[in-house]
Amino acid sequence: MEALILKAISYLSPNLFWFYREIAKSIVRRCDCAVKIVEANCDPLDDLLLQHGQVDIAFICGLPLLRHNRIAEQPMQILAAPVMLGDRYQNQPIYFADIVVHADSKFVRFEDLEGTRFCYNDLGSNSGYNLLRYRLLQHLQANSLDSLQYQFFKTVQQSGSHQQSLRWIADGIADCAAIDSVVMEAEIRQVPELALSLRVIDSIPSPMPPIAVGSHLDLDLIDQLRNVLLEPDQELQAAMTLAQVKHYAPMTASNYEPLAIAYDVPMQSGYEAIA
């Protein structure tokens, strides 16, 4: 009988793709199967493989996973999410949308960003767009401002990635962005001098991006895949330490309900685009 080949796709930042490859290697070692892992070249909601249930393992942001599962004939199952090292993560599977400005700027709080140049990685991003949009809507409503008419930012421009947004701020092309805290920490580990140009003025907590699997997989295999994460072997544990992952925590769809609220409220209010 031919060996099972699992198709894994990462829809997350490329600066941690090396780590997702290490997870794939651990699956090969422990689950008697092969894994072909690739980086996505499109938004997960535009990926025909995902739409047609042809993705076995997905490294994916919680928001597009939630939106995919709402319309999918076979919703993906959430295995687990990483708990990051560092006191700010409180030993919980959370991360932050860090609101980042240039280190030399005068901005010290969210309200100071009115009239500035905002950039974001992509429209489907939870940390880069969704959480900031919800935060901005709450700010406008609290100040009795019409969200459909009021322009908070001077300009809003897509950069294409969190890394590019950070460089735009460092280079003075943009004034601010909401950045995935884990991605920013990984980028600064790789480019330490970048930290000298950046400063975080606020943070919005969120459930951590999970690893999900296709519900078409055998239940025993799904349990094996979950155990790879919850009980890592020595090689994977070493990679986790390098990636600043303390351990993995089991997660379910209910853990991501806050993302649904942050997405649904602005959409239902007609506030689809940050302005």
Phi and psi in degrees as GROMACS dihedral restraints (atoms count N, CA, C in turn):
[ dihedral_restraints ]
;  ai    aj    ak    al  type     phi  dphi    fc
    3     4     5     6     1   -66.8    20    10
    4     5     6     7     1   144.3    20    10
    6     7     8     9     1   -67.3    20    10
    7     8     9    10     1   142.3    20    10
    9    10    11    12     1   -68.4    20    10
   10    11    12    13     1   132.4    20    10
   12    13    14    15     1  -115.0    20    10
   13    14    15    16     1   116.2    20    10
   15    16    17    18     1   -92.2    20    10
   16    17    18    19     1   136.3    20    10
   18    19    20    21     1   -97.6    20    10
   19    20    21    22     1   117.7    20    10
   21    22    23    24     1  -114.8    20    10
   22    23    24    25     1   139.4    20    10
   24    25    26    27     1  -132.2    20    10
   25    26    27    28     1   135.7    20    10
   27    28    29    30     1  -102.1    20    10
   28    29    30    31     1   123.7    20    10
   30    31    32    33     1  -102.9    20    10
   31    32    33    34     1    10.6    20    10
   33    34    35    36     1   -99.2    20    10
   34    35    36    37     1  -178.6    20    10
   36    37    38    39     1   -58.8    20    10
   37    38    39    40     1   138.1    20    10
   39    40    41    42     1   -67.9    20    10
   40    41    42    43     1   -17.0    20    10
   42    43    44    45     1   -75.3    20    10
   43    44    45    46     1    -2.8    20    10
   45    46    47    48     1  -120.3    20    10
   46    47    48    49     1    12.9    20    10
   48    49    50    51     1   -62.2    20    10
   49    50    51    52     1   -33.2    20    10
   51    52    53    54     1   -56.2    20    10
   52    53    54    55     1   -36.4    20    10
   54    55    56    57     1   -72.0    20    10
   55    56    57    58     1   -39.1    20    10
   57    58    59    60     1   -65.9    20    10
   58    59    60    61     1   -31.1    20    10
   60    61    62    63     1   -65.4    20    10
   61    62    63    64     1   -37.0    20    10
   63    64    65    66     1   -66.0    20    10
   64    65    66    67     1   -36.6    20    10
   66    67    68    69     1   -64.2    20    10
   67    68    69    70     1   -41.6    20    10
   69    70    71    72     1   -61.3    20    10
   70    71    72    73     1   -41.1    20    10
   72    73    74    75     1   -63.2    20    10
   73    74    75    76     1   -38.0    20    10
   75    76    77    78     1   -66.2    20    10
   76    77    78    79     1   -37.4    20    10
   78    79    80    81     1   -62.0    20    10
   79    80    81    82     1   -42.0    20    10
   81    82    83    84     1   -60.9    20    10
   82    83    84    85     1   -42.5    20    10
   84    85    86    87     1   -65.0    20    10
   85    86    87    88     1   -32.7    20    10
   87    88    89    90     1  -112.2    20    10
   88    89    90    91     1   -12.1    20    10
   90    91    92    93     1  -117.6    20    10
   91    92    93    94     1    10.6    20    10
   93    94    95    96     1    53.2    20    10
   94    95    96    97     1    50.5    20    10
   96    97    98    99     1  -153.7    20    10
   97    98    99   100     1   170.0    20    10
   99   100   101   102     1  -103.9    20    10
  100   101   102   103     1   155.0    20    10
  102   103   104   105     1  -132.0    20    10
  103   104   105   106     1   126.8    20    10
  105   106   107   108     1  -106.0    20    10
  106   107   108   109     1   111.9    20    10
  108   109   110   111     1  -112.6    20    10
  109   110   111   112     1   135.2    20    10
  111   112   113   114     1  -136.9    20    10
  112   113   114   115     1   161.6    20    10
  114   115   116   117     1   -89.9    20    10
  115   116   117   118     1   136.7    20    10
  117   118   119   120     1   -67.8    20    10
  118   119   120   121     1   147.8    20    10
  120   121   122   123     1  -112.7    20    10
  121   122   123   124     1    16.9    20    10
  123   124   125   126     1  -155.7    20    10
  124   125   126   127     1   170.3    20    10
  126   127   128   129     1   -63.3    20    10
  127   128   129   130     1   141.7    20    10
  129   130   131   132     1   -57.6    20    10
  130   131   132   133     1   -33.0    20    10
  132   133   134   135     1   -73.6    20    10
  133   134   135   136     1   -11.8    20    10
  135   136   137   138     1  -103.1    20    10
  136   137   138   139     1    -0.1    20    10
  138   139   140   141     1   -82.7    20    10
  139   140   141   142     1   114.4    20    10
  141   142   143   144     1   -65.5    20    10
  142   143   144   145     1   -31.8    20    10
  144   145   146   147     1   -62.3    20    10
  145   146   147   148     1   -44.0    20    10
  147   148   149   150     1   -66.8    20    10
  148   149   150   151     1   -43.1    20    10
  150   151   152   153     1   -60.8    20    10
  151   152   153   154     1   -34.9    20    10
  153   154   155   156     1   -94.9    20    10
  154   155   156   157     1    12.4    20    10
  156   157   158   159     1    69.4    20    10
  157   158   159   160     1    28.8    20    10
  159   160   161   162     1  -103.0    20    10
  160   161   162   163     1    10.7    20    10
  162   163   164   165     1  -104.6    20    10
  163   164   165   166     1   125.4    20    10
  165   166   167   168     1   -89.2    20    10
  166   167   168   169     1   -38.8    20    10
  168   169   170   171     1  -134.1    20    10
  169   170   171   172     1   130.8    20    10
  171   172   173   174     1  -127.1    20    10
  172   173   174   175     1   127.0    20    10
  174   175   176   177     1   -94.5    20    10
  175   176   177   178     1   107.9    20    10
  177   178   179   180     1  -147.7    20    10
  178   179   180   181     1   147.4    20    10
  180   181   182   183     1   -66.4    20    10
  181   182   183   184     1   146.0    20    10
  183   184   185   186     1   -61.7    20    10
  184   185   186   187     1   -35.6    20    10
  186   187   188   189     1   -66.9    20    10
  187   188   189   190     1   -53.5    20    10
  189   190   191   192     1   -62.1    20    10
  190   191   192   193     1   -31.2    20    10
  192   193   194   195     1   -64.4    20    10
  193   194   195   196     1   -44.8    20    10
  195   196   197   198     1   -59.9    20    10
  196   197   198   199     1   -45.5    20    10
  198   199   200   201     1   -67.7    20    10
  199   200   201   202     1   -38.0    20    10
  201   202   203   204     1   -62.0    20    10
  202   203   204   205     1   -46.4    20    10
  204   205   206   207     1   -65.8    20    10
  205   206   207   208     1   -23.9    20    10
  207   208   209   210     1   -67.2    20    10
  208   209   210   211     1   -27.6    20    10
  210   211   212   213     1  -115.4    20    10
  211   212   213   214     1    -8.5    20    10
  213   214   215   216     1   -76.6    20    10
  214   215   216   217     1   142.0    20    10
  216   217   218   219     1   -66.3    20    10
  217   218   219   220     1   -35.7    20    10
  219   220   221   222     1  -124.5    20    10
  220   221   222   223     1    89.5    20    10
  222   223   224   225     1   -58.7    20    10
  223   224   225   226     1   146.1    20    10
  225   226   227   228     1   -75.9    20    10
  226   227   228   229     1   151.3    20    10
  228   229   230   231     1   -98.4    20    10
  229   230   231   232     1   138.3    20    10
  231   232   233   234     1   -86.0    20    10
  232   233   234   235     1   127.6    20    10
  234   235   236   237     1   -86.9    20    10
  235   236   237   238     1   -60.4    20    10
  237   238   239   240     1  -168.1    20    10
  238   239   240   241     1   169.7    20    10
  240   241   242   243     1  -138.4    20    10
  241   242   243   244     1   150.7    20    10
  243   244   245   246     1   -75.8    20    10
  244   245   246   247     1   146.1    20    10
  246   247   248   249     1  -104.7    20    10
  247   248   249   250     1   120.3    20    10
  249   250   251   252     1   -85.6    20    10
  250   251   252   253     1   151.1    20    10
  252   253   254   255     1   -69.2    20    10
  253   254   255   256     1   153.8    20    10
  255   256   257   258     1   115.7    20    10
  256   257   258   259     1   137.4    20    10
  258   259   260   261     1   -60.1    20    10
  259   260   261   262     1   -32.9    20    10
  261   262   263   264     1   -65.2    20    10
  262   263   264   265     1   -21.0    20    10
  264   265   266   267     1   -87.2    20    10
  265   266   267   268     1    -5.7    20    10
  267   268   269   270     1    55.0    20    10
  268   269   270   271     1    28.1    20    10
  270   271   272   273     1    56.5    20    10
  271   272   273   274     1    34.2    20    10
  273   274   275   276     1  -125.7    20    10
  274   275   276   277     1   153.7    20    10
  276   277   278   279     1   -78.5    20    10
  277   278   279   280     1    67.1    20    10
  279   280   281   282     1  -127.0    20    10
  280   281   282   283     1   162.0    20    10
  282   283   284   285     1  -143.8    20    10
  283   284   285   286     1  -172.5    20    10
  285   286   287   288     1  -135.5    20    10
  286   287   288   289     1   146.9    20    10
  288   289   290   291     1   -89.3    20    10
  289   290   291   292     1    99.9    20    10
  291   292   293   294     1   -82.2    20    10
  292   293   294   295     1   126.5    20    10
  294   295   296   297     1   -87.4    20    10
  295   296   297   298     1   110.9    20    10
  297   298   299   300     1  -108.9    20    10
  298   299   300   301     1   137.7    20    10
  300   301   302   303     1  -131.8    20    10
  301   302   303   304     1   173.1    20    10
  303   304   305   306     1   -69.6    20    10
  304   305   306   307     1   143.0    20    10
  306   307   308   309     1   -59.4    20    10
  307   308   309   310     1   -30.3    20    10
  309   310   311   312     1   -92.4    20    10
  310   311   312   313     1     2.7    20    10
  312   313   314   315     1   -75.9    20    10
  313   314   315   316     1   167.5    20    10
  315   316   317   318     1   -90.3    20    10
  316   317   318   319     1    -2.1    20    10
  318   319   320   321     1   -75.1    20    10
  319   320   321   322     1   132.4    20    10
  321   322   323   324     1  -128.4    20    10
  322   323   324   325     1   -13.8    20    10
  324   325   326   327     1  -147.2    20    10
  325   326   327   328     1   165.9    20    10
  327   328   329   330     1   -55.9    20    10
  328   329   330   331     1   -43.1    20    10
  330   331   332   333     1   -60.7    20    10
  331   332   333   334     1   -25.7    20    10
  333   334   335   336     1   -68.9    20    10
  334   335   336   337     1   -12.9    20    10
  336   337   338   339     1   -82.2    20    10
  337   338   339   340     1    -2.7    20    10
  339   340   341   342     1   -60.8    20    10
  340   341   342   343     1   132.5    20    10
  342   343   344   345     1    82.7    20    10
  343   344   345   346     1    10.9    20    10
  345   346   347   348     1   -99.8    20    10
  346   347   348   349     1   176.9    20    10
  348   349   350   351     1   -97.6    20    10
  349   350   351   352     1   110.2    20    10
  351   352   353   354     1   -98.5    20    10
  352   353   354   355     1   139.1    20    10
  354   355   356   357     1  -127.9    20    10
  355   356   357   358     1   156.7    20    10
  357   358   359   360     1  -143.5    20    10
  358   359   360   361     1   159.0    20    10
  360   361   362   363     1   -75.5    20    10
  361   362   363   364     1   -54.7    20    10
  363   364   365   366     1  -158.8    20    10
  364   365   366   367     1   160.2    20    10
  366   367   368   369     1   -65.0    20    10
  367   368   369   370     1   -26.3    20    10
  369   370   371   372     1   -88.0    20    10
  370   371   372   373     1     0.9    20    10
  372   373   374   375     1   -76.2    20    10
  373   374   375   376     1   135.0    20    10
  375   376   377   378     1   -71.4    20    10
  376   377   378   379     1   -54.8    20    10
  378   379   380   381     1   -72.7    20    10
  379   380   381   382     1   -36.6    20    10
  381   382   383   384     1   -83.3    20    10
  382   383   384   385     1   -20.0    20    10
  384   385   386   387     1  -138.8    20    10
  385   386   387   388     1   -53.8    20    10
  387   388   389   390     1   -59.8    20    10
  388   389   390   391     1   -51.7    20    10
  390   391   392   393     1   -66.8    20    10
  391   392   393   394     1   -37.5    20    10
  393   394   395   396     1   -67.7    20    10
  394   395   396   397     1   -39.6    20    10
  396   397   398   399     1   -60.7    20    10
  397   398   399   400     1   -43.9    20    10
  399   400   401   402     1   -64.9    20    10
  400   401   402   403     1   -42.5    20    10
  402   403   404   405     1   -62.2    20    10
  403   404   405   406     1   -42.8    20    10
  405   406   407   408     1   -66.9    20    10
  406   407   408   409     1   -40.9    20    10
  408   409   410   411     1   -59.9    20    10
  409   410   411   412     1   -43.6    20    10
  411   412   413   414     1   -61.7    20    10
  412   413   414   415     1   -40.0    20    10
  414   415   416   417     1   -63.5    20    10
  415   416   417   418     1   -45.5    20    10
  417   418   419   420     1   -64.2    20    10
  418   419   420   421     1   -44.0    20    10
  420   421   422   423     1   -65.4    20    10
  421   422   423   424     1   -39.4    20    10
  423   424   425   426     1   -64.3    20    10
  424   425   426   427     1   -25.5    20    10
  426   427   428   429     1  -104.5    20    10
  427   428   429   430     1    17.0    20    10
  429   430   431   432     1    54.8    20    10
  430   431   432   433     1    39.7    20    10
  432   433   434   435     1  -104.2    20    10
  433   434   435   436     1   140.4    20    10
  435   436   437   438     1   -74.5    20    10
  436   437   438   439     1   110.2    20    10
  438   439   440   441     1   -64.5    20    10
  439   440   441   442     1   -23.4    20    10
  441   442   443   444     1   -86.4    20    10
  442   443   444   445     1   -10.6    20    10
  444   445   446   447     1  -118.9    20    10
  445   446   447   448     1   -30.0    20    10
  447   448   449   450     1   -80.5    20    10
  448   449   450   451     1   132.4    20    10
  450   451   452   453     1  -103.6    20    10
  451   452   453   454     1   110.3    20    10
  453   454   455   456     1   -80.9    20    10
  454   455   456   457     1   -49.9    20    10
  456   457   458   459     1   -90.5    20    10
  457   458   459   460     1   150.1    20    10
  459   460   461   462     1   -67.7    20    10
  460   461   462   463     1   -47.3    20    10
  462   463   464   465     1  -140.0    20    10
  463   464   465   466     1   153.8    20    10
  465   466   467   468     1  -132.0    20    10
  466   467   468   469     1   122.2    20    10
  468   469   470   471     1  -138.5    20    10
  469   470   471   472     1   138.2    20    10
  471   472   473   474     1   -82.9    20    10
  472   473   474   475     1   130.4    20    10
  474   475   476   477     1   -94.1    20    10
  475   476   477   478     1   -31.5    20    10
  477   478   479   480     1   107.2    20    10
  478   479   480   481     1   -20.5    20    10
  480   481   482   483     1  -165.2    20    10
  481   482   483   484     1   158.4    20    10
  483   484   485   486     1   -60.7    20    10
  484   485   486   487     1   -41.4    20    10
  486   487   488   489     1   -61.0    20    10
  487   488   489   490     1   -41.0    20    10
  489   490   491   492     1   -68.0    20    10
  490   491   492   493     1   -37.5    20    10
  492   493   494   495     1   -60.2    20    10
  493   494   495   496     1   -42.9    20    10
  495   496   497   498     1   -61.4    20    10
  496   497   498   499     1   -40.5    20    10
  498   499   500   501     1   -70.2    20    10
  499   500   501   502     1   -35.4    20    10
  501   502   503   504     1   -62.0    20    10
  502   503   504   505     1   -40.8    20    10
  504   505   506   507     1   -67.6    20    10
  505   506   507   508     1   -46.2    20    10
  507   508   509   510     1   -60.0    20    10
  508   509   510   511     1   -34.5    20    10
  510   511   512   513     1   -91.7    20    10
  511   512   513   514     1    -0.1    20    10
  513   514   515   516     1    80.7    20    10
  514   515   516   517     1    11.6    20    10
  516   517   518   519     1   -77.9    20    10
  517   518   519   520     1   -32.6    20    10
  519   520   521   522     1  -131.9    20    10
  520   521   522   523     1   160.1    20    10
  522   523   524   525     1   -96.3    20    10
  523   524   525   526     1   -29.3    20    10
  525   526   527   528     1  -158.7    20    10
  526   527   528   529     1   160.5    20    10
  528   529   530   531     1  -162.0    20    10
  529   530   531   532     1   158.2    20    10
  531   532   533   534     1  -101.0    20    10
  532   533   534   535     1   121.7    20    10
  534   535   536   537     1  -123.0    20    10
  535   536   537   538     1   136.4    20    10
  537   538   539   540     1   -56.4    20    10
  538   539   540   541     1   120.8    20    10
  540   541   542   543     1   -62.5    20    10
  541   542   543   544     1   -36.3    20    10
  543   544   545   546     1   -68.6    20    10
  544   545   546   547     1   -41.6    20    10
  546   547   548   549     1   -63.7    20    10
  547   548   549   550     1   -42.7    20    10
  549   550   551   552     1   -65.1    20    10
  550   551   552   553     1   -41.5    20    10
  552   553   554   555     1   -62.5    20    10
  553   554   555   556     1   -41.4    20    10
  555   556   557   558     1   -65.5    20    10
  556   557   558   559     1   -39.7    20    10
  558   559   560   561     1   -65.9    20    10
  559   560   561   562     1   -39.5    20    10
  561   562   563   564     1   -70.6    20    10
  562   563   564   565     1   -32.4    20    10
  564   565   566   567     1   -62.3    20    10
  565   566   567   568     1   -35.5    20    10
  567   568   569   570     1   -83.0    20    10
  568   569   570   571     1   -31.2    20    10
  570   571   572   573     1  -131.1    20    10
  571   572   573   574     1    77.0    20    10
  573   574   575   576     1   -58.3    20    10
  574   575   576   577     1   -32.8    20    10
  576   577   578   579     1   -66.2    20    10
  577   578   579   580     1   -18.6    20    10
  579   580   581   582     1   -61.4    20    10
  580   581   582   583     1   -31.6    20    10
  582   583   584   585     1   -60.8    20    10
  583   584   585   586     1   -27.1    20    10
  585   586   587   588     1   -68.4    20    10
  586   587   588   589     1   -20.4    20    10
  588   589   590   591     1  -102.3    20    10
  589   590   591   592     1    -2.6    20    10
  591   592   593   594     1  -122.7    20    10
  592   593   594   595     1   152.0    20    10
  594   595   596   597     1  -148.0    20    10
  595   596   597   598     1   139.3    20    10
  597   598   599   600     1   -98.4    20    10
  598   599   600   601     1   126.5    20    10
  600   601   602   603     1  -106.9    20    10
  601   602   603   604     1   -13.8    20    10
  603   604   605   606     1  -164.5    20    10
  604   605   606   607     1   161.5    20    10
  606   607   608   609     1  -144.9    20    10
  607   608   609   610     1   141.5    20    10
  609   610   611   612     1  -117.7    20    10
  610   611   612   613     1   116.5    20    10
  612   613   614   615     1   -74.5    20    10
  613   614   615   616     1   155.5    20    10
  615   616   617   618     1  -159.0    20    10
  616   617   618   619     1   152.5    20    10
  618   619   620   621     1   -59.8    20    10
  619   620   621   622     1   143.2    20    10
  621   622   623   624     1   -70.1    20    10
  622   623   624   625     1   143.5    20    10
  624   625   626   627     1   -54.9    20    10
  625   626   627   628     1   130.9    20    10
  627   628   629   630     1   -93.9    20    10
  628   629   630   631     1   174.4    20    10
  630   631   632   633     1  -104.6    20    10
  631   632   633   634     1   127.2    20    10
  633   634   635   636     1  -121.3    20    10
  634   635   636   637     1   156.7    20    10
  636   637   638   639     1  -131.1    20    10
  637   638   639   640     1   155.7    20    10
  639   640   641   642     1   -67.5    20    10
  640   641   642   643     1   135.8    20    10
  642   643   644   645     1   -71.8    20    10
  643   644   645   646     1    -7.1    20    10
  645   646   647   648     1   -77.2    20    10
  646   647   648   649     1   -12.5    20    10
  648   649   650   651     1   -73.1    20    10
  649   650   651   652     1   154.1    20    10
  651   652   653   654     1   -60.3    20    10
  652   653   654   655     1   139.8    20    10
  654   655   656   657     1   -61.5    20    10
  655   656   657   658     1   -36.7    20    10
  657   658   659   660     1   -64.8    20    10
  658   659   660   661     1   -38.4    20    10
  660   661   662   663     1   -66.7    20    10
  661   662   663   664     1   -40.3    20    10
  663   664   665   666     1   -59.8    20    10
  664   665   666   667     1   -41.7    20    10
  666   667   668   669     1   -63.5    20    10
  667   668   669   670     1   -40.3    20    10
  669   670   671   672     1   -62.8    20    10
  670   671   672   673     1   -42.5    20    10
  672   673   674   675     1   -63.3    20    10
  673   674   675   676     1   -40.8    20    10
  675   676   677   678     1   -63.6    20    10
  676   677   678   679     1   -40.5    20    10
  678   679   680   681     1   -66.8    20    10
  679   680   681   682     1   -30.8    20    10
  681   682   683   684     1   -56.1    20    10
  682   683   684   685     1   -38.2    20    10
  684   685   686   687     1   -83.1    20    10
  685   686   687   688     1   -42.5    20    10
  687   688   689   690     1   -76.8    20    10
  688   689   690   691     1   -27.1    20    10
  690   691   692   693     1  -128.9    20    10
  691   692   693   694     1    70.6    20    10
  693   694   695   696     1   -66.1    20    10
  694   695   696   697     1   145.8    20    10
  696   697   698   699     1   -77.5    20    10
  697   698   699   700     1   177.9    20    10
  699   700   701   702     1   -61.2    20    10
  700   701   702   703     1   -41.9    20    10
  702   703   704   705     1   -65.0    20    10
  703   704   705   706     1   -44.0    20    10
  705   706   707   708     1   -68.4    20    10
  706   707   708   709     1   -37.8    20    10
  708   709   710   711     1   -60.9    20    10
  709   710   711   712     1   -38.4    20    10
  711   712   713   714     1   -64.0    20    10
  712   713   714   715     1   -41.9    20    10
  714   715   716   717     1   -65.9    20    10
  715   716   717   718     1   -39.0    20    10
  717   718   719   720     1   -59.7    20    10
  718   719   720   721     1   -42.2    20    10
  720   721   722   723     1   -62.6    20    10
  721   722   723   724     1   -42.2    20    10
  723   724   725   726     1   -63.0    20    10
  724   725   726   727     1   -34.8    20    10
  726   727   728   729     1   -85.3    20    10
  727   728   729   730     1     2.5    20    10
  729   730   731   732     1    66.4    20    10
  730   731   732   733     1    30.4    20    10
  732   733   734   735     1   -97.0    20    10
  733   734   735   736     1   122.5    20    10
  735   736   737   738     1   -76.3    20    10
  736   737   738   739     1   -50.2    20    10
  738   739   740   741     1  -167.2    20    10
  739   740   741   742     1   175.2    20    10
  741   742   743   744     1  -104.4    20    10
  742   743   744   745     1   145.7    20    10
  744   745   746   747     1  -119.0    20    10
  745   746   747   748     1   138.0    20    10
  747   748   749   750     1   -64.2    20    10
  748   749   750   751     1   141.4    20    10
  750   751   752   753     1  -136.3    20    10
  751   752   753   754     1   156.7    20    10
  753   754   755   756     1  -131.3    20    10
  754   755   756   757     1   173.4    20    10
  756   757   758   759     1   -59.4    20    10
  757   758   759   760     1   -31.8    20    10
  759   760   761   762     1   -62.9    20    10
  760   761   762   763     1   -26.3    20    10
  762   763   764   765     1   -66.0    20    10
  763   764   765   766     1   -18.2    20    10
  765   766   767   768     1  -104.0    20    10
  766   767   768   769     1    10.9    20    10
  768   769   770   771     1   -59.4    20    10
  769   770   771   772     1   -35.9    20    10
  771   772   773   774     1   -57.7    20    10
  772   773   774   775     1   -31.3    20    10
  774   775   776   777     1   -69.4    20    10
  775   776   777   778     1   -35.9    20    10
  777   778   779   780     1   -63.0    20    10
  778   779   780   781     1   -41.9    20    10
  780   781   782   783     1   -64.0    20    10
  781   782   783   784     1   -46.0    20    10
  783   784   785   786     1   -63.7    20    10
  784   785   786   787     1   -26.6    20    10
  786   787   788   789     1   -86.8    20    10
  787   788   789   790     1   -46.6    20    10
  789   790   791   792     1   -69.8    20    10
  790   791   792   793     1   -40.3    20    10
  792   793   794   795     1   -60.5    20    10
  793   794   795   796     1   -50.8    20    10
  795   796   797   798     1   -62.4    20    10
  796   797   798   799     1   -40.5    20    10
  798   799   800   801     1   -63.6    20    10
  799   800   801   802     1   -42.0    20    10
  801   802   803   804     1   -69.2    20    10
  802   803   804   805     1   -22.7    20    10
  804   805   806   807     1   -87.2    20    10
  805   806   807   808     1    -3.8    20    10
  807   808   809   810     1    82.0    20    10
  808   809   810   811     1     8.3    20    10
  810   811   812   813     1   -95.8    20    10
  811   812   813   814     1    72.2    20    10
  813   814   815   816     1   -81.9    20    10
  814   815   816   817     1   -32.9    20    10
  816   817   818   819     1  -119.7    20    10
  817   818   819   820     1   133.5    20    10
  819   820   821   822     1   -66.1    20    10
  820   821   822   823     1   135.7    20    10
